[in-house]
Amino acid sequence: MIRRLLDSLILLACIPLAVLLLQKYGCNQDHVSTQVFQAINLLGLCPAPKLAALPSVIFTPEFRNILEPTSGMLPNPIQMSGRQLELGKVMVALEKAGDGERERKLEAIKSFDEQAQKAIRSLGNFNSASQLTLDTAIPILGGLIETLEKGQGKRAKTFGFGGIVIPLQDQIDAWVGGLVDQLQSYLQQSIETERIISQCYDGFQNILQLSGDAEDQGEIDLMSEDLRDDQGWRITPKTLGIDVTLVREPLARAIQDFELLVKEIQESEAVVSSALDQLDEVMRGFEVSPSGRKRAFIVDMGVGIEVKRVLENLKRLKDEVENQNSIADY
């Protein structure tokens, strides 16, 4: 009882000071003590603080990683296409100088050739989706920064934006929604590219089985880390069933390009798989709307230090992404 009475007296004593501070600083909690701010609220001079919710996933390493362009990670698509075209020489040689299994091997190589073409095209689409995600994220991060800057210190439920009064959280959700749409598109393209590369692997596995290598060495895993060290398999005239005495320099280069193409597809699969894993993780962070408060980072727009910290993190992320984009363009 005595404690409540003392608290009431303190709050009453703070009222004159609260009015003076309110006139000078407005409803900014950073410039007043807790007791004075309580007095301001009890007088009804300041409404409840406005909270803003941002998806916390945008502050994670996974989100930063998926904004890194894949163009610098993937093999050169022009070189891959050139190697794929060289398969024509291998097929011609197999028709002319192949062994008794040449018809089946020829069909297997033709099938792989078709799948390799699809894989190269799909990797181009995957790379474009990565770049579009980066290009989309930059203005969206800028929009979030501008929205928070304009909403800083605001305690009303809405504030003016472009001549129209729009709730702060609705503006944030609109920016985030645009980002989620692009990330979903990137995710779907990653799934499709991984599926096509897997089919390409099946075609190559068939070639090895016809050559007998798969039986000698067991099941060959095209995506194995060992392949980066040239372990587990090799593409040679013998593998293809071509008489080695008839192999000349152009055909030897074509066979070498065949092997390099397979390894480049393997390297590409590693990039796609990594992006897919991180996209899955990021999309789970966006499963619930920020306004639902689940998996969200809550910012009190009336507390300047909170808003400042979030703005600094967003600006740092935007600067890093813009710099990465400039390097990719260069």
N, C-alpha and C positions, 0 to 999 in steps of 0.2 A: 504493500500500500504506500509506504513512505517512498519506495523507489519510483513508483509510478508518478507520485506527486512531484518528486524532484525532476523527473524527466519532463513533466508538463511545464514546470517552472523554467527549465532550461530552454525548451522549445519556445515558450512565451517570450523569454528574454531575447531569443534570436530573431524574433519577427522584425523589429526595426532594421537590424542588420541585413536580414534576408531581403527586405524590400530594396535597400540601397544597392546590395550586390546584384539583385535581379535587374535593376535599372542599368547597371554598368555592364554586366556580363551576359544577361539573359539566362536561359535555362541550360547553362553549361556547368556540369558537375565538377569539371576539372579545376575550377577556380574557387570552389567553396568547400567548407568542411561538411562532414556527413550530417551533423546536427542541423546546420543551417539549411542544407538541402532538404532534410526531412521537414523542416518548418515551411519551406517553400511549397513542398508537395501537400502538406496538411492544409495550407491556405488555398490550395487549388490553383496556385499561380502558374504551375507548370504541369501539363498532363504527363501521363506515364511515358517513359522513354520508348522510342521506336527501336525495335529490334530488326536486324537484317540477317537473313540466313543464306550462307554460301555453301555449296557442296564442298566438303572438306577434301574430297579426292583431288581437287585442282591444285592442292598444295603438296601432293605426293610425288615421289620420284617417278612412279609409273606414268603419271600424267605428263610429266616433263619429257619422259623418254619417248612417248608416242608422238610428240610434236617434233621429234628430230627427223628430218627428211631421210627417206630410205635410199635416195639416189646415190649417196656416197657409200652405202653398204652393199648394194647389189652389183653383180658383175656388169660389165659394159654390154648393153642390149644389142648394140650394133655388132660387136664381136660375136655374141651368142648367135645372132642371126646368120652371120657369115659362116660360123662353124656348122650350123644346121644345114646350110646350103651345100656344104662339102659332103654331106651324107649321100648326095647324088652320085658322086664318084665311087663311093663304097658300094652302092647298090649296082652300078654298072659293072664293076669288077666282079661282084658276086655272081651276077648273071653269066658272065663270060668264063670265069675261072673258079667257080664255087665247087664244093664237094657234093656228095650225094644228098645232103640236107639243105642244099642251097635254096630250094623253093620255100621251105618253111622259114629258113633264116631271112630270106629276102622279105617275106611277108612280115616277119617280126620287126625288121629294121624299118620297113615302110610304116608300120603301125607306130613305132617309136618316133619316126620323123614327123608324123602328123601330131602326135602328142607333144613333141618338143615345140612345134610351131605354136600350138595352143598355149603351152606354158610360157613361152616368150611373150606372146601377146598379153596373157593374163598378168605377167609380172609388170608389163608396162602399165596396165590398168591399176595394179596394186601401187605402183610408184606414183601414179597420178592421184590416187586417193590419198596417199600420204601427204603429197604436196598440197592438195586442196584442203586437207585438215589443218595443215600449218597456216595456209593463207586465210582460212576461216577463223582460226583461233586468235590471230593477232588483233583484228578489229573487235572481236568479242571481248577480249581482255581489256582493250581500250574502252569499250562501252561499260564494262563493269567498273572500271576505275573512275570514269566520269560520273556514273550513277552514284557511287559511294561518296565522291567528292561533293556532289551537289546535295546529297542527303545528310552530310556531316552536320551534327548539331541539331538536326530537325527532330522535333518531338510530336509533331502532328502526324496523323495517319497517312496523309498524302502531301505531296508538294508538287509545285509546277514543273513541267518538263515539256519543252517545245510548245508552250502555250496551252497545254492540256494537263489537267490534274490527274496523275496516275500514281497509284500506290507504289511505294518504294520496292516492296517485295515483288510486285508484279513486273516491274522493270527488270529486276535481277533475274527472275524466272524466265522472262522472255529471252534475255541474252543466253542464259544457260540452255534453254530449250533449243536454240539454234545450234549451239555447240554439240548437244547430244544428238541431234539429227545427223550432223556430219560424221560424228564418231560412229554412229550406227551404220552409216553407209560404208565407212572405212572397214568396220568389222565384217560386214557381209562380203566385201571384196576380198578381204584376207581369207575368209573361210573358203570362198570360191577358188582363189589362187592355190591354196593348200590342197584342195581336192584335185585340181588339174595336175599339180606337180606329183601327187600320189599316183595318178593314172600313168604319168610319164615313167615313174619308178616301176610300175607293173610291167610296162612295155620293155624296159631295159632288163628287168629280171627274166623275162621270157627269152631274150637273146642269150643271156648267160646260161639258162637251162638247156637251150638247144645246143650250145657249144660244149656242154658237159661240165663247165666250170662250177656251176651251182651244185652239181652232184658231188664233185670232188671236194669242194670247200664248205659244203653245207649251205644253208640259206644265206644269201648275200643281202645285207642291209645297206641299201644305197644311202641312207641317211646317217650311217655310222660315222662317228668322229674319226675312226681309223682310216677312212677314205682320204682324209686330208693329208695323210702321210703315205699315200699310194699303197695302202695295205688292203688285202682282201680280194682285189680283182684288178685285171688289166685288160685293155682292149688291144688285141694284136691280130695280125692276119690269121693266126691259128684259131683264135677265139671266133673269128668270123667265118672260118672255113675256106680261106683264100690261100691258094698256093703261094708260099712266100717267095719262091723263085721268080714269080711274075710281078712282084711288087716293085714299082718304080717310085721316084721321088714325089710326084703329085699325089699318088695314092697313099704313100706313107704319111704325107702331111695330112691328108683327109682322115686317115685312121687316128692320127694323133689328135686332130681337132674333135673327132668323135668322143674320145676319152675326155678331153678338156671340157667339152660341152656337158657331159654327164656330171663332171665335178662342179661346173658352174651352176647347174641346176640344183645340185646338192647344197652349195653355198647359199643359193637363193632360198631354198627351203628353210634353212636355219634362220634367215632374216624374217621370213614370213611367219614362221612358227613363234619366234620371239615376240614379234609385233602382236600376233593373235593372243598370246598369253597375257600380255600387258593390257591389251584392249579389253579382254574379258574382265580383268581385275578393275579397270577404270569404269567400265560400264556398270559393274555391280555397285560402284560408289554413287552412280547416278540413278539407281533404281527407284528411289523415293524422291519426290519433289523437295527442293530445299525448304519450302514453306512447311513441309511436314515435320521438320525439325529432326528427322532421322538422318544420320550420317551427315549432319550439317555443322558448319562452323558458325556460331551465333555471334553477331557483332552488335553491341549497344551503340547506336548511332549518336547518342548523347555523350558518350565518353570519348573524348578526342584521342586519347592515347591508344585506345582499341582500334579506332578507325585508321589512325596513322600507321599502326603496325600492319594491318591488313593491306592497306594501300601500298606500303613499301614492298610487301611480298608479291603483290600482283604486278607492280611496276618492274620489279626485278625479273619476274618470270617473263613478262612481255619483252623486256630488253634482251634477255637471253634468246628468246625465240626469234625476235627480229634479227639479231646478229647471226643466228644459225641460218636463217632464211637468206641473208645476204651472202653468206659463204656458199650456200647451195647454188645461188644464182650465178655467182662468180665462177 
